[in-house]
Amino acid sequence: MKISNQKKEKIYEQILLYLFQENPKSIFTAHIAKEIARDEEFIKRILKELKEKDFIIEIKKNKEGINYLKRSRWKLSPLIYELYSKKQEKGSFKLS
């Protein structure tokens, strides 16, 4: 099923808001999918798109520096966090 760009933008915003609220923690894909109430594979695809746009950072190692085999954690990039903070102070945030 194809999802409209407008709906995709809203999902981007939901993910970014959730990561902003959880900052500085990095969050596993499964937890983001659960919070956004969407399929984990779909959210993984969306997260990869946000990563390509440099909105978020993918973390593939645990706290001991060992690579995850099948998992990733995600957090806002510092630039996007700063931008998001400023926009939140003004009351709204849009990707475009």
Backbone as JSON Lines, residues from 0, in Angstrom:
{"i":0,"aa":"M","n":[0.84,-1.19,0.0],"ca":[0.0,0.0,0.0],"c":[0.88,1.25,0.0]}
{"i":1,"aa":"K","n":[0.57,2.16,-0.87],"ca":[1.31,3.41,-1.0],"c":[0.76,4.42,0.02]}
{"i":2,"aa":"I","n":[1.67,5.12,0.66],"ca":[1.28,6.13,1.64],"c":[1.55,7.51,1.03]}
{"i":3,"aa":"S","n":[0.63,8.43,1.25],"ca":[0.77,9.77,0.67],"c":[1.93,10.51,1.31]}
{"i":4,"aa":"N","n":[2.48,11.45,0.57],"ca":[3.58,12.26,1.11],"c":[3.14,13.05,2.33]}
{"i":5,"aa":"Q","n":[1.9,13.5,2.34],"ca":[1.39,14.27,3.48],"c":[1.38,13.4,4.74]}
{"i":6,"aa":"K","n":[0.92,12.15,4.61],"ca":[0.91,11.25,5.77],"c":[2.33,10.9,6.19]}
{"i":7,"aa":"K","n":[3.21,10.71,5.22],"ca":[4.61,10.4,5.53],"c":[5.25,11.55,6.3]}
{"i":8,"aa":"E","n":[4.96,12.78,5.9],"ca":[5.49,13.96,6.61],"c":[5.02,13.98,8.07]}
{"i":9,"aa":"K","n":[3.77,13.63,8.29],"ca":[3.24,13.59,9.66],"c":[3.95,12.51,10.48]}
{"i":10,"aa":"I","n":[4.24,11.37,9.87],"ca":[4.96,10.3,10.56],"c":[6.38,10.74,10.86]}
{"i":11,"aa":"Y","n":[7.03,11.43,9.9],"ca":[8.36,12.01,10.16],"c":[8.3,12.9,11.4]}
{"i":12,"aa":"E","n":[7.31,13.77,11.44],"ca":[7.18,14.71,12.56],"c":[6.95,13.98,13.88]}
{"i":13,"aa":"Q","n":[6.14,12.92,13.86],"ca":[5.91,12.14,15.08],"c":[7.2,11.51,15.58]}
{"i":14,"aa":"I","n":[7.97,10.96,14.67],"ca":[9.24,10.33,15.04],"c":[10.21,11.36,15.59]}
{"i":15,"aa":"L","n":[10.34,12.48,14.89],"ca":[11.26,13.52,15.35],"c":[10.85,14.07,16.71]}
{"i":16,"aa":"L","n":[9.56,14.26,16.92],"ca":[9.09,14.74,18.22],"c":[9.41,13.73,19.32]}
{"i":17,"aa":"Y","n":[9.17,12.45,19.04],"ca":[9.48,11.41,20.04],"c":[10.97,11.39,20.36]}
{"i":18,"aa":"L","n":[11.83,11.44,19.34],"ca":[13.27,11.45,19.58],"c":[13.7,12.72,20.31]}
{"i":19,"aa":"F","n":[13.06,13.84,19.99],"ca":[13.36,15.09,20.68],"c":[13.02,14.96,22.17]}
{"i":20,"aa":"Q","n":[11.85,14.39,22.47],"ca":[11.42,14.24,23.86],"c":[12.32,13.28,24.64]}
{"i":21,"aa":"E","n":[12.89,12.31,23.96],"ca":[13.74,11.31,24.61],"c":[15.22,11.71,24.62]}
{"i":22,"aa":"N","n":[15.57,12.77,23.94],"ca":[16.96,13.22,23.87],"c":[17.54,13.41,25.27]}
{"i":23,"aa":"P","n":[18.74,13.04,25.58],"ca":[19.82,12.57,24.72],"c":[19.84,11.04,24.54]}
{"i":24,"aa":"K","n":[18.85,10.33,25.05],"ca":[18.84,8.88,24.89],"c":[18.69,8.51,23.43]}
{"i":25,"aa":"S","n":[19.29,7.39,23.07],"ca":[19.06,6.83,21.73],"c":[18.05,5.69,21.9]}
{"i":26,"aa":"I","n":[17.14,5.57,20.94],"ca":[15.99,4.68,21.08],"c":[16.03,3.6,20.0]}
{"i":27,"aa":"F","n":[15.73,2.36,20.41],"ca":[15.68,1.25,19.46],"c":[14.5,1.4,18.5]}
{"i":28,"aa":"T","n":[14.68,0.88,17.3],"ca":[13.64,0.92,16.26],"c":[12.32,0.37,16.79]}
{"i":29,"aa":"A","n":[12.36,-0.76,17.48],"ca":[11.13,-1.4,17.99],"c":[10.38,-0.49,18.95]}
{"i":30,"aa":"H","n":[11.11,0.25,19.78],"ca":[10.46,1.16,20.73],"c":[9.81,2.35,20.0]}
{"i":31,"aa":"I","n":[10.47,2.83,18.96],"ca":[9.89,3.92,18.17],"c":[8.62,3.44,17.48]}
{"i":32,"aa":"A","n":[8.69,2.25,16.89],"ca":[7.51,1.69,16.21],"c":[6.34,1.52,17.17]}
{"i":33,"aa":"K","n":[6.64,1.06,18.37],"ca":[5.58,0.88,19.37],"c":[4.98,2.23,19.77]}
{"i":34,"aa":"E","n":[5.82,3.22,19.98],"ca":[5.36,4.55,20.39],"c":[4.52,5.22,19.29]}
{"i":35,"aa":"I","n":[4.91,5.03,18.04],"ca":[4.22,5.65,16.91],"c":[3.04,4.78,16.45]}
{"i":36,"aa":"A","n":[2.95,3.57,16.98],"ca":[1.88,2.61,16.64],"c":[1.89,2.27,15.15]}
{"i":37,"aa":"R","n":[3.08,1.92,14.67],"ca":[3.26,1.52,13.27],"c":[4.1,0.25,13.22]}
{"i":38,"aa":"D","n":[4.04,-0.41,12.07],"ca":[4.82,-1.62,11.81],"c":[6.32,-1.33,11.91]}
{"i":39,"aa":"E","n":[7.06,-2.23,12.52],"ca":[8.48,-2.01,12.74],"c":[9.27,-1.89,11.43]}
{"i":40,"aa":"E","n":[8.94,-2.7,10.44],"ca":[9.64,-2.62,9.14],"c":[9.36,-1.28,8.45]}
{"i":41,"aa":"F","n":[8.14,-0.81,8.54],"ca":[7.79,0.48,7.96],"c":[8.57,1.6,8.65]}
{"i":42,"aa":"I","n":[8.61,1.57,9.97],"ca":[9.33,2.6,10.73],"c":[10.82,2.53,10.42]}
{"i":43,"aa":"K","n":[11.36,1.33,10.25],"ca":[12.78,1.2,9.91],"c":[13.06,1.89,8.57]}
{"i":44,"aa":"R","n":[12.18,1.72,7.6],"ca":[12.34,2.36,6.3],"c":[12.28,3.89,6.44]}
{"i":45,"aa":"I","n":[11.34,4.38,7.24],"ca":[11.21,5.82,7.48],"c":[12.46,6.36,8.19]}
{"i":46,"aa":"L","n":[12.96,5.62,9.17],"ca":[14.16,6.05,9.88],"c":[15.36,6.14,8.94]}
{"i":47,"aa":"K","n":[15.47,5.2,8.03],"ca":[16.57,5.23,7.05],"c":[16.45,6.49,6.16]}
{"i":48,"aa":"E","n":[15.21,6.85,5.79],"ca":[15.0,8.06,5.0],"c":[15.42,9.3,5.78]}
{"i":49,"aa":"L","n":[15.06,9.36,7.06],"ca":[15.45,10.49,7.91],"c":[16.97,10.54,8.08]}
{"i":50,"aa":"K","n":[17.59,9.37,8.15],"ca":[19.06,9.3,8.26],"c":[19.71,9.85,7.0]}
{"i":51,"aa":"E","n":[19.18,9.5,5.83],"ca":[19.71,10.0,4.56],"c":[19.62,11.51,4.47]}
{"i":52,"aa":"K","n":[18.62,12.09,5.11],"ca":[18.45,13.55,5.13],"c":[19.26,14.21,6.24]}
{"i":53,"aa":"D","n":[20.02,13.41,6.99],"ca":[20.85,13.89,8.11],"c":[20.02,14.48,9.26]}
{"i":54,"aa":"F","n":[18.79,14.0,9.42],"ca":[17.95,14.45,10.52],"c":[18.25,13.65,11.79]}
{"i":55,"aa":"I","n":[18.6,12.38,11.61],"ca":[18.86,11.51,12.75],"c":[20.16,10.75,12.54]}
{"i":56,"aa":"I","n":[20.64,10.17,13.63],"ca":[21.88,9.4,13.63],"c":[21.54,7.96,14.02]}
{"i":57,"aa":"E","n":[22.1,7.02,13.27],"ca":[21.93,5.6,13.58],"c":[23.1,5.15,14.43]}
{"i":58,"aa":"I","n":[22.8,4.46,15.52],"ca":[23.83,3.93,16.4],"c":[23.76,2.42,16.33]}
{"i":59,"aa":"K","n":[24.86,1.81,15.88],"ca":[24.88,0.37,15.67],"c":[25.76,-0.36,16.68]}
{"i":60,"aa":"K","n":[26.18,0.34,17.73],"ca":[27.01,-0.28,18.76],"c":[26.36,-0.08,20.12]}
{"i":61,"aa":"N","n":[26.6,-1.04,21.02],"ca":[26.09,-0.89,22.38],"c":[27.03,-0.01,23.19]}
{"i":62,"aa":"K","n":[26.72,0.17,24.45],"ca":[27.51,1.08,25.3],"c":[28.94,0.59,25.51]}
{"i":63,"aa":"E","n":[29.18,-0.72,25.31],"ca":[30.52,-1.27,25.44],"c":[31.29,-1.22,24.12]}
{"i":64,"aa":"G","n":[30.67,-0.68,23.07],"ca":[31.33,-0.56,21.78],"c":[31.21,-1.79,20.89]}
{"i":65,"aa":"I","n":[30.37,-2.74,21.28],"ca":[30.19,-3.95,20.5],"c":[29.05,-3.73,19.5]}
{"i":66,"aa":"N","n":[29.3,-4.11,18.24],"ca":[28.29,-3.93,17.2],"c":[27.06,-4.78,17.46]}
{"i":67,"aa":"Y","n":[25.88,-4.15,17.24],"ca":[24.63,-4.92,17.25],"c":[24.59,-5.73,15.96]}
{"i":68,"aa":"L","n":[24.07,-6.95,16.04],"ca":[23.95,-7.76,14.84],"c":[22.72,-7.39,14.02]}
{"i":69,"aa":"K","n":[21.6,-7.15,14.68],"ca":[20.35,-6.91,13.96],"c":[19.57,-5.7,14.48]}
{"i":70,"aa":"R","n":[20.15,-4.91,15.33],"ca":[19.41,-3.81,15.93],"c":[20.09,-2.49,15.66]}
{"i":71,"aa":"S","n":[19.33,-1.44,15.79],"ca":[19.88,-0.08,15.7],"c":[19.16,0.79,16.71]}
{"i":72,"aa":"R","n":[19.88,1.77,17.2],"ca":[19.27,2.8,18.03],"c":[19.36,4.09,17.24]}
{"i":73,"aa":"W","n":[18.49,5.04,17.58],"ca":[18.39,6.28,16.81],"c":[18.31,7.48,17.74]}
{"i":74,"aa":"K","n":[18.88,8.59,17.3],"ca":[18.75,9.85,18.03],"c":[18.82,10.99,17.04]}
{"i":75,"aa":"L","n":[18.34,12.14,17.46],"ca":[18.39,13.33,16.6],"c":[19.83,13.75,16.38]}
{"i":76,"aa":"S","n":[20.12,14.25,15.19],"ca":[21.44,14.84,14.96],"c":[21.51,16.13,15.78]}
{"i":77,"aa":"P","n":[22.7,16.53,16.2],"ca":[22.82,17.76,17.01],"c":[22.22,18.99,16.34]}
{"i":78,"aa":"L","n":[22.42,19.14,15.04],"ca":[21.88,20.3,14.32],"c":[20.35,20.29,14.35]}
{"i":79,"aa":"I","n":[19.74,19.14,14.11],"ca":[18.28,19.04,14.12],"c":[17.74,19.25,15.53]}
{"i":80,"aa":"Y","n":[18.44,18.74,16.54],"ca":[18.01,18.97,17.92],"c":[17.97,20.47,18.23]}
{"i":81,"aa":"E","n":[19.03,21.17,17.83],"ca":[19.09,22.61,18.07],"c":[17.97,23.34,17.33]}
{"i":82,"aa":"L","n":[17.76,22.99,16.06],"ca":[16.69,23.59,15.28],"c":[15.34,23.29,15.9]}
{"i":83,"aa":"Y","n":[15.14,22.05,16.29],"ca":[13.87,21.63,16.89],"c":[13.61,22.38,18.19]}
{"i":84,"aa":"S","n":[14.65,22.55,19.0],"ca":[14.52,23.29,20.27],"c":[14.05,24.72,20.02]}
{"i":85,"aa":"K","n":[14.65,25.38,19.05],"ca":[14.27,26.76,18.73],"c":[12.84,26.83,18.22]}
{"i":86,"aa":"K","n":[12.46,25.9,17.37],"ca":[11.1,25.89,16.81],"c":[10.08,25.57,17.9]}
{"i":87,"aa":"Q","n":[10.42,24.69,18.83],"ca":[9.5,24.35,19.91],"c":[9.24,25.57,20.79]}
{"i":88,"aa":"E","n":[10.27,26.38,21.0],"ca":[10.09,27.61,21.79],"c":[9.09,28.55,21.12]}
{"i":89,"aa":"K","n":[9.08,28.55,19.8],"ca":[8.16,29.41,19.05],"c":[6.79,28.78,18.89]}
{"i":90,"aa":"G","n":[6.65,27.48,19.2],"ca":[5.35,26.86,19.2],"c":[5.02,25.92,18.06]}
{"i":91,"aa":"S","n":[5.88,25.83,17.05],"ca":[5.57,24.9,15.96],"c":[6.85,24.44,15.28]}
{"i":92,"aa":"F","n":[6.72,23.3,14.64],"ca":[7.87,22.75,13.9],"c":[7.35,22.07,12.65]}
{"i":93,"aa":"K","n":[7.9,22.43,11.52],"ca":[7.58,21.8,10.24],"c":[8.87,21.41,9.55]}
{"i":94,"aa":"L","n":[8.83,20.31,8.82],"ca":[10.02,19.85,8.11],"c":[10.35,20.72,6.91]}
{"i":95,"aa":"S","n":[9.34,21.29,6.28],"ca":[9.57,22.04,5.05],"c":[9.77,23.52,5.28]}
